[in-house]
Amino acid sequence: MEKVRIECLGCGEARAVPAAAPGKQLHAGECHRCGYVGWAPSAALTEPMRRRIRERPVDRRAAIYVL
Ligand SMILES: [Zn+2]
């Protein structure tokens, strides 16, 4: 099964999860490191974007980058 690499928007922890089926939402669950539930695909994140996310209040990150 194809895996997609994602990163926690709370602490930056990276993990690989099975890719979602077409039309289905990817459910990554919560981060085992910080308990946060917002993730973004690594491929979609650039360094400037990571910096902007880190500067953003945590409670507003998920609203923008929820999978
Ligand atoms: Zn985390």
N, CA, C, O and the ligand as a Tripos MOL2 file, in Angstrom:
@<TRIPOS>MOLECULE
protein
  269   267    68     0     0
PROTEIN
NO_CHARGES

@<TRIPOS>ATOM
      1 N           0.8500   -1.2070    0.0000 N.3       1 MET1
      2 CA          0.0000    0.0000    0.0000 C.3       1 MET1
      3 C           0.8810    1.2510    0.0000 C.2       1 MET1
      4 O           1.9100    1.3100    0.6730 O.2       1 MET1
      5 N           0.4610    2.2080   -0.7450 N.am      2 GLU2
      6 CA          1.2440    3.4440   -0.8330 C.3       2 GLU2
      7 C           1.2170    4.1930    0.4930 C.2       2 GLU2
      8 O           0.1830    4.2990    1.1520 O.2       2 GLU2
      9 N           2.3880    4.7090    0.8630 N.am      3 LYS3
     10 CA          2.4680    5.4810    2.1030 C.3       3 LYS3
     11 C           2.6840    6.9490    1.7690 C.2       3 LYS3
     12 O           3.3170    7.2990    0.7730 O.2       3 LYS3
     13 N           2.1450    7.7790    2.6220 N.am      4 VAL4
     14 CA          2.3620    9.2110    2.4580 C.3       4 VAL4
     15 C           3.0440    9.7280    3.7140 C.2       4 VAL4
     16 O           2.6510    9.3920    4.8310 O.2       4 VAL4
     17 N           4.0590   10.5420    3.5220 N.am      5 ARG5
     18 CA          4.8160   11.0780    4.6460 C.3       5 ARG5
     19 C           4.1810   12.3800    5.1120 C.2       5 ARG5
     20 O           3.9600   13.2980    4.3220 O.2       5 ARG5
     21 N           3.8940   12.4450    6.3940 N.am      6 ILE6
     22 CA          3.2390   13.6270    6.9370 C.3       6 ILE6
     23 C           4.0280   14.1480    8.1330 C.2       6 ILE6
     24 O           4.8240   13.4270    8.7340 O.2       6 ILE6
     25 N           3.7950   15.3980    8.4600 N.am      7 GLU7
     26 CA          4.4760   16.0040    9.5970 C.3       7 GLU7
     27 C           3.4700   16.6220   10.5430 C.2       7 GLU7
     28 O           2.4890   17.2360   10.1220 O.2       7 GLU7
     29 N           3.7310   16.4480   11.8430 N.am      8 CYS8
     30 CA          2.8840   17.0520   12.8710 C.3       8 CYS8
     31 C           3.0650   18.5650   12.8310 C.2       8 CYS8
     32 O           4.1850   19.0690   12.7580 O.2       8 CYS8
     33 N           1.9510   19.2740   12.8790 N.am      9 LEU9
     34 CA          2.0280   20.7310   12.8570 C.3       9 LEU9
     35 C           2.2700   21.2950   14.2460 C.2       9 LEU9
     36 O           2.4810   22.4980   14.4000 O.2       9 LEU9
     37 N           2.2420   20.4380   15.2570 N.am     10 GLY10
     38 CA          2.4960   20.8870   16.6080 C.3      10 GLY10
     39 C           3.9750   20.8380   16.9480 C.2      10 GLY10
     40 O           4.5220   21.7890   17.5060 O.2      10 GLY10
     41 N           4.6360   19.7050   16.6050 N.am     11 CYS11
     42 CA          6.0240   19.5360   17.0290 C.3      11 CYS11
     43 C           6.9590   19.1780   15.8730 C.2      11 CYS11
     44 O           8.1740   19.1310   16.0670 O.2      11 CYS11
     45 N           6.4240   18.9240   14.6760 N.am     12 GLY12
     46 CA          7.2780   18.6210   13.5360 C.3      12 GLY12
     47 C           7.6110   17.1470   13.3830 C.2      12 GLY12
     48 O           8.3500   16.7720   12.4730 O.2      12 GLY12
     49 N           7.0660   16.2940   14.2750 N.am     13 GLU13
     50 CA          7.2870   14.8550   14.1820 C.3      13 GLU13
     51 C           6.8080   14.3490   12.8210 C.2      13 GLU13
     52 O           5.6880   14.6430   12.4020 O.2      13 GLU13
     53 N           7.6600   13.5880   12.1360 N.am     14 ALA14
     54 CA          7.2860   13.0510   10.8210 C.3      14 ALA14
     55 C           6.9170   11.5850   10.9480 C.2      14 ALA14
     56 O           7.5110   10.8590   11.7460 O.2      14 ALA14
     57 N           5.9490   11.1490   10.1750 N.am     15 ARG15
     58 CA          5.5940    9.7350   10.1510 C.3      15 ARG15
     59 C           4.9950    9.4000    8.8020 C.2      15 ARG15
     60 O           4.5810   10.2830    8.0520 O.2      15 ARG15
     61 N           4.9550    8.1160    8.5070 N.am     16 ALA16
     62 CA          4.3680    7.6670    7.2480 C.3      16 ALA16
     63 C           3.0710    6.9390    7.5460 C.2      16 ALA16
     64 O           3.0180    6.0830    8.4300 O.2      16 ALA16
     65 N           2.0380    7.2770    6.8140 N.am     17 VAL17
     66 CA          0.7440    6.6250    7.0000 C.3      17 VAL17
     67 C           0.2710    6.1200    5.6400 C.2      17 VAL17
     68 O           0.6850    6.6470    4.6070 O.2      17 VAL17
     69 N          -0.5960    5.1000    5.6300 N.am     18 PRO18
     70 CA         -1.1280    4.6250    4.3510 C.3      18 PRO18
     71 C          -1.8980    5.7320    3.6500 C.2      18 PRO18
     72 O          -2.6640    6.4570    4.2840 O.2      18 PRO18
     73 N          -1.7000    5.8640    2.3560 N.am     19 ALA19
     74 CA         -2.3940    6.9000    1.5990 C.3      19 ALA19
     75 C          -3.8970    6.6460    1.6520 C.2      19 ALA19
     76 O          -4.3420    5.4990    1.6450 O.2      19 ALA19
     77 N          -4.6620    7.7120    1.7030 N.am     20 ALA20
     78 CA         -6.1160    7.5930    1.7460 C.3      20 ALA20
     79 C          -6.6400    7.1290    0.3900 C.2      20 ALA20
     80 O          -6.0840    7.4710   -0.6530 O.2      20 ALA20
     81 N          -7.7020    6.3590    0.4200 N.am     21 ALA21
     82 CA         -8.3410    5.9500   -0.8270 C.3      21 ALA21
     83 C          -8.9210    7.1850   -1.5110 C.2      21 ALA21
     84 O          -9.2520    8.1640   -0.8420 O.2      21 ALA21
     85 N          -9.0470    7.1480   -2.8400 N.am     22 PRO22
     86 CA         -9.5870    8.3180   -3.5560 C.3      22 PRO22
     87 C         -10.9330    8.7360   -2.9930 C.2      22 PRO22
     88 O         -11.8340    7.9120   -2.8350 O.2      22 PRO22
     89 N         -11.0650   10.0090   -2.6950 N.am     23 GLY23
     90 CA        -12.3180   10.5160   -2.1690 C.3      23 GLY23
     91 C         -12.4640   10.3650   -0.6770 C.2      23 GLY23
     92 O         -13.4120   10.8870   -0.0910 O.2      23 GLY23
     93 N         -11.5250    9.6470   -0.0390 N.am     24 LYS24
     94 CA        -11.5930    9.4530    1.4120 C.3      24 LYS24
     95 C         -10.6090   10.3960    2.0990 C.2      24 LYS24
     96 O          -9.5650   10.7520    1.5520 O.2      24 LYS24
     97 N         -10.9790   10.7840    3.3100 N.am     25 GLN25
     98 CA        -10.0860   11.6340    4.0840 C.3      25 GLN25
     99 C          -9.0320   10.7940    4.7800 C.2      25 GLN25
    100 O          -9.3020    9.6880    5.2480 O.2      25 GLN25
    101 N          -7.8360   11.3370    4.8380 N.am     26 LEU26
    102 CA         -6.7580   10.6550    5.5420 C.3      26 LEU26
    103 C          -6.8830   10.9340    7.0420 C.2      26 LEU26
    104 O          -6.9510   12.0840    7.4760 O.2      26 LEU26
    105 N          -6.9110    9.8510    7.8160 N.am     27 HIS27
    106 CA         -6.9960   10.0200    9.2660 C.3      27 HIS27
    107 C          -5.6760    9.6260    9.9040 C.2      27 HIS27
    108 O          -5.3400    8.4460   10.0020 O.2      27 HIS27
    109 N          -4.9490   10.6200   10.3270 N.am     28 ALA28
    110 CA         -3.6310   10.3480   10.9060 C.3      28 ALA28
    111 C          -3.7020   10.1710   12.4080 C.2      28 ALA28
    112 O          -2.7500    9.6870   13.0210 O.2      28 ALA28
    113 N          -4.8080   10.5520   13.0030 N.am     29 GLY29
    114 CA         -4.9150   10.4400   14.4590 C.3      29 GLY29
    115 C          -4.0750   11.4970   15.1460 C.2      29 GLY29
    116 O          -3.7090   12.5080   14.5470 O.2      29 GLY29
    117 N          -3.7770   11.2500   16.3990 N.am     30 GLU30
    118 CA         -3.0080   12.2510   17.1260 C.3      30 GLU30
    119 C          -1.5350   11.8900   17.1580 C.2      30 GLU30
    120 O          -1.1520   10.7260   17.0380 O.2      30 GLU30
    121 N          -0.7260   12.9150   17.3230 N.am     31 CYS31
    122 CA          0.7190   12.7340   17.3780 C.3      31 CYS31
    123 C           1.0900   11.9980   18.6680 C.2      31 CYS31
    124 O           0.6410   12.3680   19.7530 O.2      31 CYS31
    125 N           1.9170   10.9440   18.5380 N.am     32 HIS32
    126 CA          2.2870   10.1860   19.7450 C.3      32 HIS32
    127 C           3.2760   10.9760   20.5920 C.2      32 HIS32
    128 O           3.5210   10.6410   21.7510 O.2      32 HIS32
    129 N           3.8400   12.0220   20.0060 N.am     33 ARG33
    130 CA          4.8210   12.8060   20.7480 C.3      33 ARG33
    131 C           4.1750   13.9470   21.5200 C.2      33 ARG33
    132 O           4.4690   14.1420   22.7000 O.2      33 ARG33
    133 N           3.2960   14.7060   20.8650 N.am     34 CYS34
    134 CA          2.7310   15.8820   21.5310 C.3      34 CYS34
    135 C           1.2070   15.8210   21.6500 C.2      34 CYS34
    136 O           0.6070   16.6720   22.3070 O.2      34 CYS34
    137 N           0.5750   14.8280   21.0240 N.am     35 GLY35
    138 CA         -0.8710   14.6880   21.1500 C.3      35 GLY35
    139 C          -1.6710   15.5830   20.2270 C.2      35 GLY35
    140 O          -2.9020   15.5850   20.2620 O.2      35 GLY35
    141 N          -0.9680   16.3430   19.4010 N.am     36 TYR36
    142 CA         -1.6520   17.2470   18.4810 C.3      36 TYR36
    143 C          -2.2650   16.4520   17.3300 C.2      36 TYR36
    144 O          -1.7910   15.3600   17.0180 O.2      36 TYR36
    145 N          -3.2980   16.9770   16.7030 N.am     37 VAL37
    146 CA         -3.9900   16.2020   15.6780 C.3      37 VAL37
    147 C          -3.9740   16.8720   14.3010 C.2      37 VAL37
    148 O          -4.7520   16.5030   13.4200 O.2      37 VAL37
    149 N          -3.0980   17.8480   14.1180 N.am     38 GLY38
    150 CA         -3.0100   18.5080   12.8160 C.3      38 GLY38
    151 C          -1.7860   18.0170   12.0640 C.2      38 GLY38
    152 O          -0.6750   18.0420   12.5930 O.2      38 GLY38
    153 N          -1.9850   17.5730   10.8390 N.am     39 TRP39
    154 CA         -0.8870   17.0420   10.0360 C.3      39 TRP39
    155 C          -0.9090   17.6690    8.6430 C.2      39 TRP39
    156 O          -1.9620   18.0720    8.1480 O.2      39 TRP39
    157 N           0.2570   17.7460    8.0250 N.am     40 ALA40
    158 CA          0.3300   18.1830    6.6380 C.3      40 ALA40
    159 C           1.2820   17.2510    5.9080 C.2      40 ALA40
    160 O           2.2490   16.7670    6.4980 O.2      40 ALA40
    161 N           1.0210   16.9930    4.6310 N.am     41 PRO41
    162 CA          1.9350   16.1470    3.8540 C.3      41 PRO41
    163 C           3.2960   16.8280    3.7370 C.2      41 PRO41
    164 O           3.3730   18.0220    3.4460 O.2      41 PRO41
    165 N           4.3750   16.0630    3.9670 N.am     42 SER42
    166 CA          5.7120   16.6410    3.8650 C.3      42 SER42
    167 C           5.9380   17.2680    2.5030 C.2      42 SER42
    168 O           6.5780   18.3140    2.3930 O.2      42 SER42
    169 N           5.4140   16.6310    1.4680 N.am     43 ALA43
    170 CA          5.6260   17.1180    0.1050 C.3      43 ALA43
    171 C           5.0040   18.4920   -0.1050 C.2      43 ALA43
    172 O           5.4110   19.2350   -0.9990 O.2      43 ALA43
    173 N           4.0130   18.8290    0.7240 N.am     44 ALA44
    174 CA          3.3220   20.0990    0.5490 C.3      44 ALA44
    175 C           3.9430   21.2090    1.3840 C.2      44 ALA44
    176 O           3.5510   22.3710    1.2820 O.2      44 ALA44
    177 N           4.9240   20.8350    2.2220 N.am     45 LEU45
    178 CA          5.5190   21.8220    3.1110 C.3      45 LEU45
    179 C           6.8790   22.2860    2.6010 C.2      45 LEU45
    180 O           7.7310   21.4780    2.2310 O.2      45 LEU45
    181 N           7.0590   23.5680    2.5900 N.am     46 THR46
    182 CA          8.3650   24.1310    2.2660 C.3      46 THR46
    183 C           8.9340   24.7310    3.5360 C.2      46 THR46
    184 O           8.2020   24.9380    4.5040 O.2      46 THR46
    185 N          10.2180   25.0110    3.5500 N.am     47 GLU47
    186 CA         10.8210   25.5820    4.7640 C.3      47 GLU47
    187 C          10.1640   26.9030    5.1910 C.2      47 GLU47
    188 O           9.8600   27.0740    6.3710 O.2      47 GLU47
    189 N           9.9390   27.8350    4.2630 N.am     48 PRO48
    190 CA          9.2520   29.0780    4.6820 C.3      48 PRO48
    191 C           7.8740   28.7890    5.2680 C.2      48 PRO48
    192 O           7.4390   29.4580    6.2050 O.2      48 PRO48
    193 N           7.1830   27.7780    4.7070 N.am     49 MET49
    194 CA          5.8580   27.4300    5.2110 C.3      49 MET49
    195 C           5.9640   26.8520    6.6210 C.2      49 MET49
    196 O           5.1540   27.1760    7.4900 O.2      49 MET49
    197 N           6.9730   25.9880    6.8510 N.am     50 ARG50
    198 CA          7.1630   25.4240    8.1920 C.3      50 ARG50
    199 C           7.4160   26.5310    9.2110 C.2      50 ARG50
    200 O           6.9110   26.4920   10.3330 O.2      50 ARG50
    201 N           8.2020   27.5100    8.7990 N.am     51 ARG51
    202 CA          8.4910   28.6170    9.7170 C.3      51 ARG51
    203 C           7.2130   29.3700   10.0540 C.2      51 ARG51
    204 O           6.9770   29.7240   11.2090 O.2      51 ARG51
    205 N           6.3890   29.6140    9.0340 N.am     52 ARG52
    206 CA          5.1400   30.3470    9.2730 C.3      52 ARG52
    207 C           4.2190   29.5640   10.1960 C.2      52 ARG52
    208 O           3.5550   30.1400   11.0580 O.2      52 ARG52
    209 N           4.1820   28.2530   10.0130 N.am     53 ILE53
    210 CA          3.3280   27.4180   10.8580 C.3      53 ILE53
    211 C           3.8040   27.4670   12.2970 C.2      53 ILE53
    212 O           2.9980   27.5620   13.2220 O.2      53 ILE53
    213 N           5.1290   27.4010   12.4880 N.am     54 ARG54
    214 CA          5.6700   27.4160   13.8530 C.3      54 ARG54
    215 C           5.3960   28.7380   14.5530 C.2      54 ARG54
    216 O           5.2440   28.7880   15.7730 O.2      54 ARG54
    217 N           5.3360   29.8180   13.7590 N.am     55 GLU55
    218 CA          5.1110   31.1300   14.3550 C.3      55 GLU55
    219 C           3.6310   31.3540   14.6840 C.2      55 GLU55
    220 O           3.2760   32.2720   15.4240 O.2      55 GLU55
    221 N           2.7860   30.5010   14.1210 N.am     56 ARG56
    222 CA          1.3510   30.6620   14.2830 C.3      56 ARG56
    223 C           0.9100   30.0370   15.6100 C.2      56 ARG56
    224 O           1.4540   29.0110   16.0190 O.2      56 ARG56
    225 N          -0.0690   30.6440   16.2820 N.am     57 PRO57
    226 CA         -0.5850   30.0080   17.5080 C.3      57 PRO57
    227 C          -1.0850   28.5980   17.1910 C.2      57 PRO57
    228 O          -1.7480   28.3770   16.1770 O.2      57 PRO57
    229 N          -0.7600   27.6480   18.0700 N.am     58 VAL58
    230 CA         -1.0510   26.2420   17.7970 C.3      58 VAL58
    231 C          -2.5230   25.9950   17.4680 C.2      58 VAL58
    232 O          -2.8380   25.1970   16.5850 O.2      58 VAL58
    233 N          -3.4100   26.6680   18.1660 N.am     59 ASP59
    234 CA         -4.8270   26.3820   17.9450 C.3      59 ASP59
    235 C          -5.3320   26.8610   16.5870 C.2      59 ASP59
    236 O          -6.4630   26.5630   16.2030 O.2      59 ASP59
    237 N          -4.5050   27.5970   15.8650 N.am     60 ARG60
    238 CA         -4.9370   28.0450   14.5440 C.3      60 ARG60
    239 C          -4.2850   27.2460   13.4140 C.2      60 ARG60
    240 O          -4.6510   27.4210   12.2520 O.2      60 ARG60
    241 N          -3.3470   26.3910   13.7270 N.am     61 ARG61
    242 CA         -2.6350   25.6510   12.6820 C.3      61 ARG61
    243 C          -3.5440   24.6470   11.9870 C.2      61 ARG61
    244 O          -3.5760   24.5590   10.7600 O.2      61 ARG61
    245 N          -4.2830   23.8900   12.7990 N.am     62 ALA62
    246 CA         -5.0870   22.8090   12.2310 C.3      62 ALA62
    247 C          -6.1560   23.3320   11.2890 C.2      62 ALA62
    248 O          -6.5210   22.6570   10.3260 O.2      62 ALA62
    249 N          -6.6600   24.5300   11.5580 N.am     63 ALA63
    250 CA         -7.7270   25.0770   10.7480 C.3      63 ALA63
    251 C          -7.2730   25.2770    9.3000 C.2      63 ALA63
    252 O          -8.0930   25.2960    8.3820 O.2      63 ALA63
    253 N          -5.9860   25.4230    9.1090 N.am     64 ILE64
    254 CA         -5.4730   25.6910    7.7720 C.3      64 ILE64
    255 C          -4.9510   24.4320    7.0970 C.2      64 ILE64
    256 O          -5.1190   24.2540    5.8900 O.2      64 ILE64
    257 N          -4.3180   23.5590    7.8720 N.am     65 TYR65
    258 CA         -3.6230   22.4500    7.2400 C.3      65 TYR65
    259 C          -4.1550   21.0690    7.6160 C.2      65 TYR65
    260 O          -3.4300   20.0780    7.5270 O.2      65 TYR65
    261 N          -5.3970   21.0030    8.0270 N.am     66 VAL66
    262 CA         -5.9720   19.6760    8.3180 C.3      66 VAL66
    263 C          -6.0160   18.8480    7.0430 C.2      66 VAL66
    264 O          -6.3640   19.3620    5.9800 O.2      66 VAL66
    265 N          -5.6720   17.5890    7.1380 N.am     67 LEU67
    266 CA         -5.6660   16.6990    5.9640 C.3      67 LEU67
    267 C          -7.0840   16.2820    5.6300 C.2      67 LEU67
    268 O          -7.2980   15.5330    4.6760 O.2      67 LEU67
    269 ZN          3.4500   16.3740   17.4490 Zn       68 ZN68
@<TRIPOS>BOND
     1     1     2 1
     2     2     3 1
     3     3     4 2
     4     3     5 am
     5     5     6 1
     6     6     7 1
     7     7     8 2
     8     7     9 am
     9     9    10 1
    10    10    11 1
    11    11    12 2
    12    11    13 am
    13    13    14 1
    14    14    15 1
    15    15    16 2
    16    15    17 am
    17    17    18 1
    18    18    19 1
    19    19    20 2
    20    19    21 am
    21    21    22 1
    22    22    23 1
    23    23    24 2
    24    23    25 am
    25    25    26 1
    26    26    27 1
    27    27    28 2
    28    27    29 am
    29    29    30 1
    30    30    31 1
    31    31    32 2
    32    31    33 am
    33    33    34 1
    34    34    35 1
    35    35    36 2
    36    35    37 am
    37    37    38 1
    38    38    39 1
    39    39    40 2
    40    39    41 am
    41    41    42 1
    42    42    43 1
    43    43    44 2
    44    43    45 am
    45    45    46 1
    46    46    47 1
    47    47    48 2
    48    47    49 am
    49    49    50 1
    50    50    51 1
    51    51    52 2
    52    51    53 am
    53    53    54 1
    54    54    55 1
    55    55    56 2
    56    55    57 am
    57    57    58 1
    58    58    59 1
    59    59    60 2
    60    59    61 am
    61    61    62 1
    62    62    63 1
    63    63    64 2
    64    63    65 am
    65    65    66 1
    66    66    67 1
    67    67    68 2
    68    67    69 am
    69    69    70 1
    70    70    71 1
    71    71    72 2
    72    71    73 am
    73    73    74 1
    74    74    75 1
    75    75    76 2
    76    75    77 am
    77    77    78 1
    78    78    79 1
    79    79    80 2
    80    79    81 am
    81    81    82 1
    82    82    83 1
    83    83    84 2
    84    83    85 am
    85    85    86 1
    86    86    87 1
    87    87    88 2
    88    87    89 am
    89    89    90 1
    90    90    91 1
    91    91    92 2
    92    91    93 am
    93    93    94 1
    94    94    95 1
    95    95    96 2
    96    95    97 am
    97    97    98 1
    98    98    99 1
    99    99   100 2
   100    99   101 am
   101   101   102 1
   102   102   103 1
   103   103   104 2
   104   103   105 am
   105   105   106 1
   106   106   107 1
   107   107   108 2
   108   107   109 am
   109   109   110 1
   110   110   111 1
   111   111   112 2
   112   111   113 am
   113   113   114 1
   114   114   115 1
   115   115   116 2
   116   115   117 am
   117   117   118 1
   118   118   119 1
   119   119   120 2
   120   119   121 am
   121   121   122 1
   122   122   123 1
   123   123   124 2
   124   123   125 am
   125   125   126 1
   126   126   127 1
   127   127   128 2
   128   127   129 am
   129   129   130 1
   130   130   131 1
   131   131   132 2
   132   131   133 am
   133   133   134 1
   134   134   135 1
   135   135   136 2
   136   135   137 am
   137   137   138 1
   138   138   139 1
   139   139   140 2
   140   139   141 am
   141   141   142 1
   142   142   143 1
   143   143   144 2
   144   143   145 am
   145   145   146 1
   146   146   147 1
   147   147   148 2
   148   147   149 am
   149   149   150 1
   150   150   151 1
   151   151   152 2
   152   151   153 am
   153   153   154 1
   154   154   155 1
   155   155   156 2
   156   155   157 am
   157   157   158 1
   158   158   159 1
   159   159   160 2
   160   159   161 am
   161   161   162 1
   162   162   163 1
   163   163   164 2
   164   163   165 am
   165   165   166 1
   166   166   167 1
   167   167   168 2
   168   167   169 am
   169   169   170 1
   170   170   171 1
   171   171   172 2
   172   171   173 am
   173   173   174 1
   174   174   175 1
   175   175   176 2
   176   175   177 am
   177   177   178 1
   178   178   179 1
   179   179   180 2
   180   179   181 am
   181   181   182 1
   182   182   183 1
   183   183   184 2
   184   183   185 am
   185   185   186 1
   186   186   187 1
   187   187   188 2
   188   187   189 am
   189   189   190 1
   190   190   191 1
   191   191   192 2
   192   191   193 am
   193   193   194 1
   194   194   195 1
   195   195   196 2
   196   195   197 am
   197   197   198 1
   198   198   199 1
   199   199   200 2
   200   199   201 am
   201   201   202 1
   202   202   203 1
   203   203   204 2
   204   203   205 am
   205   205   206 1
   206   206   207 1
   207   207   208 2
   208   207   209 am
   209   209   210 1
   210   210   211 1
   211   211   212 2
   212   211   213 am
   213   213   214 1
   214   214   215 1
   215   215   216 2
   216   215   217 am
   217   217   218 1
   218   218   219 1
   219   219   220 2
   220   219   221 am
   221   221   222 1
   222   222   223 1
   223   223   224 2
   224   223   225 am
   225   225   226 1
   226   226   227 1
   227   227   228 2
   228   227   229 am
   229   229   230 1
   230   230   231 1
   231   231   232 2
   232   231   233 am
   233   233   234 1
   234   234   235 1
   235   235   236 2
   236   235   237 am
   237   237   238 1
   238   238   239 1
   239   239   240 2
   240   239   241 am
   241   241   242 1
   242   242   243 1
   243   243   244 2
   244   243   245 am
   245   245   246 1
   246   246   247 1
   247   247   248 2
   248   247   249 am
   249   249   250 1
   250   250   251 1
   251   251   252 2
   252   251   253 am
   253   253   254 1
   254   254   255 1
   255   255   256 2
   256   255   257 am
   257   257   258 1
   258   258   259 1
   259   259   260 2
   260   259   261 am
   261   261   262 1
   262   262   263 1
   263   263   264 2
   264   263   265 am
   265   265   266 1
   266   266   267 1
   267   267   268 2
@<TRIPOS>SUBSTRUCTURE
     1 MET1         2 RESIDUE 1 A MET
     2 GLU2         6 RESIDUE 1 A GLU
     3 LYS3        10 RESIDUE 1 A LYS
     4 VAL4        14 RESIDUE 1 A VAL
     5 ARG5        18 RESIDUE 1 A ARG
     6 ILE6        22 RESIDUE 1 A ILE
     7 GLU7        26 RESIDUE 1 A GLU
     8 CYS8        30 RESIDUE 1 A CYS
     9 LEU9        34 RESIDUE 1 A LEU
    10 GLY10       38 RESIDUE 1 A GLY
    11 CYS11       42 RESIDUE 1 A CYS
    12 GLY12       46 RESIDUE 1 A GLY
    13 GLU13       50 RESIDUE 1 A GLU
    14 ALA14       54 RESIDUE 1 A ALA
    15 ARG15       58 RESIDUE 1 A ARG
    16 ALA16       62 RESIDUE 1 A ALA
    17 VAL17       66 RESIDUE 1 A VAL
    18 PRO18       70 RESIDUE 1 A PRO
    19 ALA19       74 RESIDUE 1 A ALA
    20 ALA20       78 RESIDUE 1 A ALA
    21 ALA21       82 RESIDUE 1 A ALA
    22 PRO22       86 RESIDUE 1 A PRO
    23 GLY23       90 RESIDUE 1 A GLY
    24 LYS24       94 RESIDUE 1 A LYS
    25 GLN25       98 RESIDUE 1 A GLN
    26 LEU26      102 RESIDUE 1 A LEU
    27 HIS27      106 RESIDUE 1 A HIS
    28 ALA28      110 RESIDUE 1 A ALA
    29 GLY29      114 RESIDUE 1 A GLY
    30 GLU30      118 RESIDUE 1 A GLU
    31 CYS31      122 RESIDUE 1 A CYS
    32 HIS32      126 RESIDUE 1 A HIS
    33 ARG33      130 RESIDUE 1 A ARG
    34 CYS34      134 RESIDUE 1 A CYS
    35 GLY35      138 RESIDUE 1 A GLY
    36 TYR36      142 RESIDUE 1 A TYR
    37 VAL37      146 RESIDUE 1 A VAL
    38 GLY38      150 RESIDUE 1 A GLY
    39 TRP39      154 RESIDUE 1 A TRP
    40 ALA40      158 RESIDUE 1 A ALA
    41 PRO41      162 RESIDUE 1 A PRO
    42 SER42      166 RESIDUE 1 A SER
    43 ALA43      170 RESIDUE 1 A ALA
    44 ALA44      174 RESIDUE 1 A ALA
    45 LEU45      178 RESIDUE 1 A LEU
    46 THR46      182 RESIDUE 1 A THR
    47 GLU47      186 RESIDUE 1 A GLU
    48 PRO48      190 RESIDUE 1 A PRO
    49 MET49      194 RESIDUE 1 A MET
    50 ARG50      198 RESIDUE 1 A ARG
    51 ARG51      202 RESIDUE 1 A ARG
    52 ARG52      206 RESIDUE 1 A ARG
    53 ILE53      210 RESIDUE 1 A ILE
    54 ARG54      214 RESIDUE 1 A ARG
    55 GLU55      218 RESIDUE 1 A GLU
    56 ARG56      222 RESIDUE 1 A ARG
    57 PRO57      226 RESIDUE 1 A PRO
    58 VAL58      230 RESIDUE 1 A VAL
    59 ASP59      234 RESIDUE 1 A ASP
    60 ARG60      238 RESIDUE 1 A ARG
    61 ARG61      242 RESIDUE 1 A ARG
    62 ALA62      246 RESIDUE 1 A ALA
    63 ALA63      250 RESIDUE 1 A ALA
    64 ILE64      254 RESIDUE 1 A ILE
    65 TYR65      258 RESIDUE 1 A TYR
    66 VAL66      262 RESIDUE 1 A VAL
    67 LEU67      266 RESIDUE 1 A LEU
    68 ZN68       269 GROUP 0 **** ****
